[in-house]
């Protein structure tokens, strides 16, 4: 007379994947993009700084490159702020879940 334990989840839900979270995916992707841009910017700044400390001519390459990288980084941060603002606006407009 052994009793079996009931399953932890109902039979329809066993083995099913959790629903796809779009916001989490977008924010994780943006985090990877921002970290990659920051790494590239740091690497370029380090190379240009090393060239300047070594006494080699920096020329027009380093200032132009750093400026373009900074503009790209700024545009990515602006995109992140816009997405966060849009997500906040959609949450404010939603009725509370009951």
N, C-alpha and C positions, 0 to 999 in steps of 0.2 A: 504494500500500500504506500507506494512512494508518490509524492505529489511533485509535479514539475513546476518550476518557477515560471511565472508569466514573462513574456518577452519584455525587454526594457522599452521598446517602441512599438506602436501599433504595427500590424503586419504591412499595411500600405506604406508606412514611412521607413521601414527597415531598408538600409542600403541606398536610400535616396540622397542625392547631393543637396547641400543647402542652397538656397536661391542665390543667384548672381547679384552681387552688390556693386552697382555701377559707380557709386560715389567713391567707395573704397578703392576700386580699380583705378579710377581717374586720379585720385590723390596719390596712390602709390606710384603710378606712372609719372606724375608730375614730380614726385620726390626723387625718383631716379633721374629724370631729366635735369632737375635743378642741381643735384649732387654731381652729375656728369659735367654740367657747364661750369660749376664751381671748381671742379678738379682741373678742367682744361684751362680756365682762367688762371688758377694758381700756378699751373705748370708754365704757362706762357709768361706770367709775371716773374717767376723764378728764373727762367732762361734769360729774359731781358735784363733782369737785375744782375745776374751772374756775368753777362756780357759787359754791362756797364762797370761793374766792380773790377773786371779783368782789364779794363782800359781799352777794350775794343770799341770801335764805333757802333753805336746802336742803330743809327740810320733811320730811315723812314718805316722800316718793317715793324719794329716793336711798338711804337706809339699807335700806329694805325691798327695793328692786330689787337692790342689791348682795348682800344676804343670800340672796335667791332664786337669783340667778345663781351664787353660791358653792356653795349646796346642790346645784344641778344639776351643776356642775363636779365636786364631790366624788363625787356618785353615778356619774358617768361614769368617774372614776378608779377607783372601787371595782369597777365592771364590768370595766374593763381588767385589774385585778389578779386578779379571779375568772377571767377567760378565760385569762390567762397561767398561773395555778395549775392550771386544768383541763387546759391543753395540756401542762404539765409532768407532771401525773399520768398522762396517757394515754401519754406517751412513756416513762415509767419502767416502765409495765406491759407494754409491747410487747416481744416477743422480738427479738433483733437480727436484722436482715435478712442473709441469706446468699446 
